[in-house]
Amino acid sequence: MESKFFKYILLAPALLIMATITIFPLARSLWISLHEWNLTESLEIGSFIGFDNYVRAFNDPNFWNSAWVTLIFTVATVIVTIVCAILVALLLSKEKTYISYLRAVLIIPFALSPALVGYSWRFMLNPDYGVFAAIIDFFIPPLSDVVWLGNAVTAMIALISIAVWIWLPFMSLMFISGIMGLPKEVYEAAKMDGANGFQTFFRITLPMIQPIVLIATILMTMFALKQFDPIVTLTSGGPGNSTEVLNFLVYNTSFRYFDMGYGAALGYILAIITVAFVLVYMRKLVKGDDWN
């Protein structure tokens, strides 16, 4: 009996810390989202208004703009990152000495601060002295007059590119590990049957790494939905609000306009969207459905 309760005593500090830093803030923010509270008017939480803040969100054009921007950014980032990561993994999954060094170098972009990366890309995309702008101007002269962060389309492309650049190493290492762990006998049998590289990839490699693809998609979707630092440092949601994702809208509403009740409601809507994505992917992962 004593040993039965002893394990709970040992777990108590960890559970207490988790409740303090996770459960309490979640409960507190949910309670705030059900109230009207603007810090410019009062330091005390306002009157209880129920789900009015949530109704307000679905009637707010800024919310729908941010939802659309978030959808474009998330879908494009996830697809491009996963596809590029698989291609990189195919190149770097060979068992050669120099490739092992390349795999070590691959982690450098992921190790850098996202805020630092955002400022660096903003500097390099500057049309007057940026190195990226100069390279683009040299190889693609028709784009020499494009202000990359001054146009809604090109700013979104730049934002997607920086997100892919940050997360590509992590995703590539996941796929490298998965591909290197596949049984060699299957490939030898396919080679003996006369299968070419494309047939081997689509009929053997891709189906066998399907669980890794699903897990990587779950993680990348969560990373994309909570992307914040590069958006602040690269575009600040601009030009206009063309790159203002939901995460940045929550920040602006809460800490720029100090509408804490509405900001908390937006935060919970974003959390619900994230959980919905994860549940869909997890359901497919657990069921083990085919790609059809």
C-alpha positions in Angstrom: 0.0 0.0 0.0 2.8 2.3 0.9 4.6 1.7 -2.4 1.3 2.4 -4.3 1.1 5.9 -2.9 4.8 6.5 -3.0 4.9 6.8 -6.8 2.2 9.4 -6.7 4.2 11.4 -4.1 7.2 11.3 -6.5 5.0 12.5 -9.3 3.4 15.3 -7.3 6.1 17.9 -7.9 6.1 17.4 -11.7 2.3 17.4 -11.7 2.2 20.6 -9.7 4.7 22.3 -12.0 2.6 21.2 -15.0 -0.6 22.5 -13.5 1.1 25.8 -12.7 2.6 26.5 -16.1 0.0 24.8 -18.3 -3.4 24.1 -16.8 -3.8 27.3 -14.8 -2.8 29.6 -17.8 -5.2 27.7 -20.1 -8.1 27.9 -17.6 -7.3 31.6 -16.9 -7.2 32.5 -20.6 -10.5 30.7 -21.2 -12.1 32.7 -18.3 -10.7 35.9 -19.8 -12.1 35.0 -23.2 -15.6 35.0 -21.7 -15.2 38.6 -20.4 -15.0 42.0 -21.9 -11.6 43.4 -20.9 -9.6 46.2 -22.5 -6.5 47.3 -20.7 -6.8 50.8 -22.0 -10.0 51.2 -20.0 -9.4 49.1 -16.8 -6.7 47.0 -15.2 -9.4 44.8 -13.7 -11.2 42.1 -15.7 -14.5 43.3 -17.2 -18.0 42.0 -17.2 -19.0 38.5 -18.1 -20.2 38.3 -21.7 -20.2 34.6 -22.4 -19.3 33.6 -26.0 -19.8 37.1 -27.4 -16.0 37.4 -28.1 -16.2 34.2 -30.2 -19.2 35.4 -32.1 -17.4 38.7 -32.6 -14.5 36.9 -34.2 -16.7 35.2 -36.8 -18.2 38.5 -37.7 -14.8 40.2 -37.9 -13.3 40.7 -41.4 -9.8 40.8 -39.9 -10.3 37.4 -38.5 -11.4 35.9 -41.8 -8.5 37.6 -43.6 -6.1 36.1 -41.0 -7.7 32.7 -41.3 -7.3 32.8 -45.1 -3.7 33.9 -44.8 -3.0 31.2 -42.2 -4.5 28.6 -44.4 -2.4 29.6 -47.4 0.8 29.9 -45.3 0.2 26.6 -43.5 -0.7 24.5 -46.5 2.1 25.9 -48.7 4.7 25.6 -45.9 3.8 22.0 -45.0 3.7 20.8 -48.6 6.9 22.5 -49.7 8.8 21.5 -46.5 7.7 17.8 -46.7 8.5 17.4 -50.4 11.9 19.1 -50.1 12.7 17.2 -47.0 12.0 13.9 -48.7 14.2 14.9 -51.7 17.0 16.0 -49.4 16.7 12.7 -47.5 17.0 10.7 -50.7 20.2 12.5 -51.5 21.7 12.3 -48.0 20.7 8.8 -47.0 23.6 7.2 -48.7 26.2 5.6 -46.4 29.2 7.6 -47.5 31.7 9.5 -45.3 31.4 12.9 -46.9 27.5 12.7 -46.8 27.7 12.1 -43.0 29.5 15.5 -42.8 26.8 17.1 -44.9 24.1 15.7 -42.6 25.9 17.4 -39.6 26.0 20.7 -41.5 22.3 20.4 -42.4 21.2 21.2 -38.8 22.7 24.7 -38.8 19.6 26.6 -40.0 17.5 24.8 -37.4 19.9 25.8 -34.6 19.7 29.5 -35.4 17.2 31.8 -33.6 14.0 32.3 -35.8 14.1 36.1 -34.9 17.7 36.4 -36.0 16.8 34.5 -39.2 13.9 36.9 -39.9 16.0 40.0 -39.5 18.8 38.4 -41.7 16.3 37.6 -44.5 14.8 41.1 -44.2 18.3 42.6 -44.7 19.2 40.2 -47.6 15.9 40.9 -49.4 16.4 44.7 -49.2 16.1 45.9 -52.9 19.1 48.4 -52.4 21.8 46.3 -50.8 20.4 42.8 -50.1 22.4 39.9 -51.4 19.2 37.8 -52.2 17.8 40.8 -54.2 21.1 41.1 -56.0 21.2 37.4 -56.9 17.6 37.5 -58.1 18.2 40.6 -60.2 21.3 39.0 -61.8 19.6 35.7 -62.7 16.0 36.9 -63.3 16.3 40.5 -64.7 12.5 40.9 -65.1 12.2 40.7 -61.3 14.9 43.4 -60.7 12.4 46.0 -59.8 10.4 43.9 -57.4 10.3 45.0 -53.7 9.9 41.6 -52.2 8.5 42.7 -48.9 6.4 45.4 -50.4 4.0 43.2 -52.4 1.4 40.9 -50.9 2.3 37.9 -53.1 6.1 38.2 -52.9 6.0 38.9 -49.1 4.0 35.7 -48.6 6.5 33.8 -50.8 9.4 35.2 -48.7 7.6 34.2 -45.5 6.9 30.7 -46.7 10.5 30.4 -47.9 12.0 31.4 -44.5 9.7 28.9 -42.7 10.8 26.2 -45.0 14.4 27.1 -44.6 14.1 27.0 -40.8 12.3 23.6 -40.5 13.7 21.8 -43.5 16.8 20.4 -41.6 14.7 18.9 -38.8 12.2 17.3 -41.2 15.1 16.1 -43.5 16.8 14.3 -40.6 13.5 12.6 -39.7 13.2 11.2 -43.3 17.0 10.3 -43.5 16.6 8.2 -40.3 13.5 6.5 -41.7 15.0 5.8 -45.2 18.3 4.5 -43.8 16.3 2.1 -41.6 14.4 0.5 -44.5 15.3 -3.1 -45.3 17.9 -3.4 -48.1 16.5 -6.7 -49.3 13.4 -5.1 -50.7 15.5 -2.7 -52.9 17.7 -5.6 -54.1 14.6 -7.6 -55.1 13.2 -4.5 -56.9 16.5 -4.0 -58.7 16.5 -7.6 -59.8 13.0 -7.3 -61.2 14.1 -4.3 -63.3 12.5 -1.5 -61.4 13.8 2.0 -62.1 14.4 4.8 -59.6 11.0 6.3 -59.9 9.2 3.0 -59.6 11.3 2.1 -56.6 10.5 5.4 -54.9 6.8 5.5 -55.5 6.1 1.8 -55.0 8.6 1.0 -52.2 10.1 3.9 -50.4 7.1 6.3 -50.2 4.6 3.6 -49.0 7.1 2.3 -46.4 7.8 5.8 -45.0 4.1 6.8 -44.9 3.9 6.8 -41.1 6.9 9.1 -41.0 5.3 11.4 -43.6 2.1 11.6 -41.4 4.1 12.3 -38.3 6.1 15.0 -40.1 3.0 16.5 -41.5 1.4 16.7 -38.0 4.5 18.4 -36.6 5.0 20.7 -39.5 1.3 21.8 -39.3 1.7 22.6 -35.7 4.9 24.5 -36.3 3.4 26.5 -39.2 0.3 27.4 -37.2 2.3 28.7 -34.3 4.9 30.5 -36.4 5.5 33.9 -35.0 9.1 35.2 -34.8 9.8 35.3 -38.5 6.5 37.1 -39.2 7.3 39.8 -36.6 10.9 40.3 -37.8 10.4 39.9 -41.6 7.0 41.4 -42.5 5.2 42.4 -39.3 2.0 41.2 -40.9 2.4 43.5 -43.9 2.2 44.9 -46.4 -1.2 45.9 -44.9 -2.4 42.7 -43.3 -1.6 40.4 -46.2 0.7 38.2 -44.1 -1.1 38.6 -40.7 -1.6 35.0 -39.7 -3.9 34.2 -36.8 -1.0 33.9 -34.3 0.1 37.4 -35.2 -3.5 38.7 -35.0 -3.8 37.3 -31.5 -0.6 39.2 -30.5 -1.7 42.4 -32.1 -5.2 42.2 -30.5 -3.9 41.4 -27.0 -0.6 43.4 -26.8 -1.0 46.2 -29.3 -4.6 47.1 -28.9 -4.9 45.6 -25.4 -8.2 43.9 -26.0 -7.4 41.0 -23.8 -10.9 39.3 -23.8 -11.1 39.3 -27.6 -7.4 38.3 -27.9 -7.9 35.3 -25.6 -10.9 34.2 -27.6 -8.8 34.4 -30.8 -6.1 32.4 -29.1 -8.6 29.6 -28.2 -10.0 29.5 -31.8 -6.4 29.1 -33.0 -5.8 26.3 -30.5 -9.0 24.5 -31.6 -7.9 24.7 -35.2 -4.5 23.3 -34.3 -6.1 20.4 -32.3 -8.5 19.7 -35.2 -5.6 19.3 -37.6 -3.8 17.0 -35.2 -6.8 14.8 -34.6 -7.4 14.4 -38.3 -3.8 13.4 -38.9 -3.6 11.2 -35.8 -6.8 9.3 -36.9 -5.3 8.6 -40.2 -2.0 7.5 -38.6 -3.7 5.1 -36.2 -6.0 3.6 -38.8 -3.0 3.3 -41.2 -5.1 4.2 -44.3 -3.5 4.1 -47.7 -2.8 7.2 -49.8 -6.0 7.0 -51.8 
